[in-house]
């Protein structure tokens, strides 16, 4: 099992990749304690090897990444979603950069459960 905060109040609007290839379930808990925070976040997945930095690219790269899900947070924070089975090797999360700031206090915590 594993846990990581992919987005926090000091994070950029696109998280770094997190390896989930060994997990049976991946859950995301989300919360936003500020009224000025983003209303939605997205989860992207990749099946790239990830052995070279170019496999996953930087925060703005779209090559090798696919949209897995978008979650609206308005009126439902805190909340949680689960992906069963995840079906990809890597995940990352994004929020709208214009709405993401320290004041928004958005946290996206990812949890993985192994086989």
N, C-alpha and C positions, 0 to 999 in steps of 0.2 A: 504494500500500500504506500501511497505517497500523497503529499500535499504541497501546493505552491500557490502564492498569490501572483497571478499574472498581471493584474491591474490593481494599483493602489493609488492613494492620493498623490504620491510623488512620481507616478509612472508616466510614461509617454502614452499617446493614444493607441498605439499598437504594441502589444506585448512581444517579448521574445518568444521563440518556439519552446515548447515543453514536450519531451518524448513520452508518448503514451502507448507505444507499441506493445508493452508487456501487460497492459491493464485489460481486465474483463469489463469493467464499468468505469466511466468517467462522469463525475458530477461537478456541477458548477454552482456555488452559492454566490449570491450577489446581494449587495446592499448599497444604498445611496442615502447618506444622512443629510445631504444638502439639497435645497430646493432648486439650485441652479445647475445641477448635474445633468448628464446625458439621459435621455429617455429610453435609450436602446443600446444594446451591445450585440456584437456578432462573434461567432466562433468560427474559425477557419481551420481546415485540416489539410495535411499534406502527407503523401506517401513517399516523399523523396528520401534517399538514403540518409542524408544529413551528415555524411562523413566529411564533406567539404563545405566551407562557408557558403560557396556559391549555390549549393543544393537548395538552401532555404532562403537565401537573399536577405536583404535588410527589411526594415519595417515597412517600406513602401513597395516592396517587391510583390508582384502578383503571380509570377511564374511559379508553378508547382503548388499553389495554394487554391483551395476551393471553399466556397461558402458551405458550412455545415448547418448553421442555424442562426437566426436572429431572434433576440428576446427583448420584448418591450418591458421596461421596468416601471412605467408609470402606474402608481397605485398598487404595485405588488412587491415592493421592496420592504423587507428582505425576502428573498425567494431562492428557489433551487430548481435546476433542471438536471436530468441524467441522460447520458447517451449509452445505449445498451444494444449491441456492442459498439465501441467507438469506431472501429473499421478503418483507422488511419494510424500512421506512426507518430505524427507531430500535430499539435494544436497550438493556436495562438488566439488571442482575443483582441477586439478593437472596440473603441468607443469614439464618438464624434469629437475630433480635437478641439473644435470651437467651444464645446461644452465641458471639456475635461480640465479641471483645475484642482488645486489643493482645496479650494472652498467647496467643491462638489463632493468630496469625500466618498468617491465610488471605490468599492472593493469587489474584485472578482477572484474568488478562491477556487482553485481546481483541485479535485480529489480523485485519485485513481485507486481502484481495487484490483489486485492481481488475481490471476487464475488460481 
